[in-house]
Amino acid sequence: MPDNLITEQFVDVFDTNDESEAMVVRGLLESSGIDVLETAVQAAQRVHSFTSGPMGHIRLSVFERDAEDARQVIEGNRRGADEPEETN
């Protein structure tokens, strides 16, 4: 097996239907030094021409060794978003 072949597993850490949200979370992870694999998952087409809701979603995955750190970054961002801003 070649030395440069990556054999480490990827772990899903985030899933969303919102492309903007995926971009923000990916940026947070990458700015924390975590490599991210983004996958667009398409839902199966329906028989009828009408649908209700998104037809797919975006999944963010990281190397298994980075999964816990990635989850902490995501959770820390969620906690920060829930806290009210201080006004002086």
mmCIF file of the C-alpha atoms, coordinates in Angstrom:
data_MODEL
# 
_entry.id   MODEL 
# 
loop_
_atom_site.group_PDB 
_atom_site.id 
_atom_site.type_symbol 
_atom_site.label_atom_id 
_atom_site.label_alt_id 
_atom_site.label_comp_id 
_atom_site.label_asym_id 
_atom_site.label_entity_id 
_atom_site.label_seq_id 
_atom_site.pdbx_PDB_ins_code 
_atom_site.Cartn_x 
_atom_site.Cartn_y 
_atom_site.Cartn_z 
_atom_site.occupancy 
_atom_site.B_iso_or_equiv 
_atom_site.pdbx_formal_charge 
_atom_site.auth_seq_id 
_atom_site.auth_comp_id 
_atom_site.auth_asym_id 
_atom_site.auth_atom_id 
_atom_site.pdbx_PDB_model_num 
ATOM 1  C CA . MET A 1 1  ? 0.000   0.000  0.000   1.00 0.00 ? 1  MET A CA 1 
ATOM 2  C CA . PRO A 1 2  ? 1.428   3.427  -0.909  1.00 0.00 ? 2  PRO A CA 1 
ATOM 3  C CA . ASP A 1 3  ? 2.534   5.603  2.021   1.00 0.00 ? 3  ASP A CA 1 
ATOM 4  C CA . ASN A 1 4  ? 0.496   8.593  0.818   1.00 0.00 ? 4  ASN A CA 1 
ATOM 5  C CA . LEU A 1 5  ? -2.810  6.692  0.688   1.00 0.00 ? 5  LEU A CA 1 
ATOM 6  C CA . ILE A 1 6  ? -5.279  8.018  3.290   1.00 0.00 ? 6  ILE A CA 1 
ATOM 7  C CA . THR A 1 7  ? -6.958  5.154  5.111   1.00 0.00 ? 7  THR A CA 1 
ATOM 8  C CA . GLU A 1 8  ? -8.590  7.078  7.948   1.00 0.00 ? 8  GLU A CA 1 
ATOM 9  C CA . GLN A 1 9  ? -12.389 7.041  8.096   1.00 0.00 ? 9  GLN A CA 1 
ATOM 10 C CA . PHE A 1 10 ? -14.593 10.095 7.731   1.00 0.00 ? 10 PHE A CA 1 
ATOM 11 C CA . VAL A 1 11 ? -17.307 10.801 10.298  1.00 0.00 ? 11 VAL A CA 1 
ATOM 12 C CA . ASP A 1 12 ? -20.459 12.854 9.652   1.00 0.00 ? 12 ASP A CA 1 
ATOM 13 C CA . VAL A 1 13 ? -20.660 15.800 12.056  1.00 0.00 ? 13 VAL A CA 1 
ATOM 14 C CA . PHE A 1 14 ? -23.262 18.091 10.490  1.00 0.00 ? 14 PHE A CA 1 
ATOM 15 C CA . ASP A 1 15 ? -26.258 17.765 8.186   1.00 0.00 ? 15 ASP A CA 1 
ATOM 16 C CA . THR A 1 16 ? -28.512 20.536 6.859   1.00 0.00 ? 16 THR A CA 1 
ATOM 17 C CA . ASN A 1 17 ? -30.894 21.475 4.064   1.00 0.00 ? 17 ASN A CA 1 
ATOM 18 C CA . ASP A 1 18 ? -29.591 25.057 4.118   1.00 0.00 ? 18 ASP A CA 1 
ATOM 19 C CA . GLU A 1 19 ? -26.580 25.752 1.876   1.00 0.00 ? 19 GLU A CA 1 
ATOM 20 C CA . SER A 1 20 ? -25.775 28.999 3.715   1.00 0.00 ? 20 SER A CA 1 
ATOM 21 C CA . GLU A 1 21 ? -25.734 27.220 7.069   1.00 0.00 ? 21 GLU A CA 1 
ATOM 22 C CA . ALA A 1 22 ? -23.422 24.549 5.641   1.00 0.00 ? 22 ALA A CA 1 
ATOM 23 C CA . MET A 1 23 ? -21.048 27.241 4.377   1.00 0.00 ? 23 MET A CA 1 
ATOM 24 C CA . VAL A 1 24 ? -20.920 28.939 7.782   1.00 0.00 ? 24 VAL A CA 1 
ATOM 25 C CA . VAL A 1 25 ? -20.283 25.700 9.672   1.00 0.00 ? 25 VAL A CA 1 
ATOM 26 C CA . ARG A 1 26 ? -17.666 24.601 7.142   1.00 0.00 ? 26 ARG A CA 1 
ATOM 27 C CA . GLY A 1 27 ? -15.911 27.956 7.566   1.00 0.00 ? 27 GLY A CA 1 
ATOM 28 C CA . LEU A 1 28 ? -15.959 27.612 11.365  1.00 0.00 ? 28 LEU A CA 1 
ATOM 29 C CA . LEU A 1 29 ? -14.430 24.144 11.166  1.00 0.00 ? 29 LEU A CA 1 
ATOM 30 C CA . GLU A 1 30 ? -11.794 25.100 8.610   1.00 0.00 ? 30 GLU A CA 1 
ATOM 31 C CA . SER A 1 31 ? -10.830 28.217 10.594  1.00 0.00 ? 31 SER A CA 1 
ATOM 32 C CA . SER A 1 32 ? -10.272 25.877 13.540  1.00 0.00 ? 32 SER A CA 1 
ATOM 33 C CA . GLY A 1 33 ? -7.829  23.854 11.440  1.00 0.00 ? 33 GLY A CA 1 
ATOM 34 C CA . ILE A 1 34 ? -10.225 20.966 10.740  1.00 0.00 ? 34 ILE A CA 1 
ATOM 35 C CA . ASP A 1 35 ? -10.358 19.534 7.203   1.00 0.00 ? 35 ASP A CA 1 
ATOM 36 C CA . VAL A 1 36 ? -13.938 19.153 5.948   1.00 0.00 ? 36 VAL A CA 1 
ATOM 37 C CA . LEU A 1 37 ? -15.479 16.950 3.276   1.00 0.00 ? 37 LEU A CA 1 
ATOM 38 C CA . GLU A 1 38 ? -18.765 18.374 1.963   1.00 0.00 ? 38 GLU A CA 1 
ATOM 39 C CA . THR A 1 39 ? -21.249 16.054 0.270   1.00 0.00 ? 39 THR A CA 1 
ATOM 40 C CA . ALA A 1 40 ? -24.497 17.074 -1.399  1.00 0.00 ? 40 ALA A CA 1 
ATOM 41 C CA . VAL A 1 41 ? -26.992 14.256 -0.944  1.00 0.00 ? 41 VAL A CA 1 
ATOM 42 C CA . GLN A 1 42 ? -29.878 14.258 -3.386  1.00 0.00 ? 42 GLN A CA 1 
ATOM 43 C CA . ALA A 1 43 ? -33.201 12.713 -2.435  1.00 0.00 ? 43 ALA A CA 1 
ATOM 44 C CA . ALA A 1 44 ? -34.867 10.305 -4.825  1.00 0.00 ? 44 ALA A CA 1 
ATOM 45 C CA . GLN A 1 45 ? -37.146 11.952 -7.361  1.00 0.00 ? 45 GLN A CA 1 
ATOM 46 C CA . ARG A 1 46 ? -40.853 11.747 -6.673  1.00 0.00 ? 46 ARG A CA 1 
ATOM 47 C CA . VAL A 1 47 ? -43.371 10.257 -9.048  1.00 0.00 ? 47 VAL A CA 1 
ATOM 48 C CA . HIS A 1 48 ? -45.365 13.485 -9.169  1.00 0.00 ? 48 HIS A CA 1 
ATOM 49 C CA . SER A 1 49 ? -43.978 16.757 -10.447 1.00 0.00 ? 49 SER A CA 1 
ATOM 50 C CA . PHE A 1 50 ? -44.789 18.605 -7.232  1.00 0.00 ? 50 PHE A CA 1 
ATOM 51 C CA . THR A 1 51 ? -42.901 18.352 -3.949  1.00 0.00 ? 51 THR A CA 1 
ATOM 52 C CA . SER A 1 52 ? -43.060 19.849 -0.512  1.00 0.00 ? 52 SER A CA 1 
ATOM 53 C CA . GLY A 1 53 ? -39.729 20.669 1.068   1.00 0.00 ? 53 GLY A CA 1 
ATOM 54 C CA . PRO A 1 54 ? -36.099 20.294 0.042   1.00 0.00 ? 54 PRO A CA 1 
ATOM 55 C CA . MET A 1 55 ? -35.030 17.589 -2.382  1.00 0.00 ? 55 MET A CA 1 
ATOM 56 C CA . GLY A 1 56 ? -31.692 16.915 -0.679  1.00 0.00 ? 56 GLY A CA 1 
ATOM 57 C CA . HIS A 1 57 ? -29.287 18.012 1.983   1.00 0.00 ? 57 HIS A CA 1 
ATOM 58 C CA . ILE A 1 58 ? -25.650 18.819 2.639   1.00 0.00 ? 58 ILE A CA 1 
ATOM 59 C CA . ARG A 1 59 ? -23.513 16.638 4.857   1.00 0.00 ? 59 ARG A CA 1 
ATOM 60 C CA . LEU A 1 60 ? -20.221 17.765 6.417   1.00 0.00 ? 60 LEU A CA 1 
ATOM 61 C CA . SER A 1 61 ? -17.735 15.071 7.401   1.00 0.00 ? 61 SER A CA 1 
ATOM 62 C CA . VAL A 1 62 ? -14.327 15.212 9.062   1.00 0.00 ? 62 VAL A CA 1 
ATOM 63 C CA . PHE A 1 63 ? -11.541 12.750 9.748   1.00 0.00 ? 63 PHE A CA 1 
ATOM 64 C CA . GLU A 1 64 ? -12.389 10.492 12.661  1.00 0.00 ? 64 GLU A CA 1 
ATOM 65 C CA . ARG A 1 65 ? -9.502  11.964 14.702  1.00 0.00 ? 65 ARG A CA 1 
ATOM 66 C CA . ASP A 1 66 ? -11.094 15.458 14.394  1.00 0.00 ? 66 ASP A CA 1 
ATOM 67 C CA . ALA A 1 67 ? -14.727 14.490 15.029  1.00 0.00 ? 67 ALA A CA 1 
ATOM 68 C CA . GLU A 1 68 ? -14.892 15.405 18.715  1.00 0.00 ? 68 GLU A CA 1 
ATOM 69 C CA . ASP A 1 69 ? -13.166 18.764 18.148  1.00 0.00 ? 69 ASP A CA 1 
ATOM 70 C CA . ALA A 1 70 ? -15.537 19.487 15.236  1.00 0.00 ? 70 ALA A CA 1 
ATOM 71 C CA . ARG A 1 71 ? -18.589 18.750 17.366  1.00 0.00 ? 71 ARG A CA 1 
ATOM 72 C CA . GLN A 1 72 ? -17.271 21.058 20.089  1.00 0.00 ? 72 GLN A CA 1 
ATOM 73 C CA . VAL A 1 73 ? -16.724 23.875 17.570  1.00 0.00 ? 73 VAL A CA 1 
ATOM 74 C CA . ILE A 1 74 ? -20.263 23.435 16.218  1.00 0.00 ? 74 ILE A CA 1 
ATOM 75 C CA . GLU A 1 75 ? -21.817 23.245 19.689  1.00 0.00 ? 75 GLU A CA 1 
ATOM 76 C CA . GLY A 1 76 ? -19.813 26.248 20.889  1.00 0.00 ? 76 GLY A CA 1 
ATOM 77 C CA . ASN A 1 77 ? -21.119 28.261 17.962  1.00 0.00 ? 77 ASN A CA 1 
ATOM 78 C CA . ARG A 1 78 ? -24.702 27.216 18.713  1.00 0.00 ? 78 ARG A CA 1 
ATOM 79 C CA . ARG A 1 79 ? -24.344 28.195 22.372  1.00 0.00 ? 79 ARG A CA 1 
ATOM 80 C CA . GLY A 1 80 ? -22.855 31.539 21.356  1.00 0.00 ? 80 GLY A CA 1 
ATOM 81 C CA . ALA A 1 81 ? -25.724 32.217 18.966  1.00 0.00 ? 81 ALA A CA 1 
ATOM 82 C CA . ASP A 1 82 ? -28.261 31.555 21.730  1.00 0.00 ? 82 ASP A CA 1 
ATOM 83 C CA . GLU A 1 83 ? -26.694 34.004 24.175  1.00 0.00 ? 83 GLU A CA 1 
ATOM 84 C CA . PRO A 1 84 ? -28.011 37.577 24.091  1.00 0.00 ? 84 PRO A CA 1 
ATOM 85 C CA . GLU A 1 85 ? -25.567 40.289 23.091  1.00 0.00 ? 85 GLU A CA 1 
ATOM 86 C CA . GLU A 1 86 ? -24.278 42.505 25.886  1.00 0.00 ? 86 GLU A CA 1 
ATOM 87 C CA . THR A 1 87 ? -25.131 46.194 25.630  1.00 0.00 ? 87 THR A CA 1 
ATOM 88 C CA . ASN A 1 88 ? -23.265 48.871 27.531  1.00 0.00 ? 88 ASN A CA 1 
# 
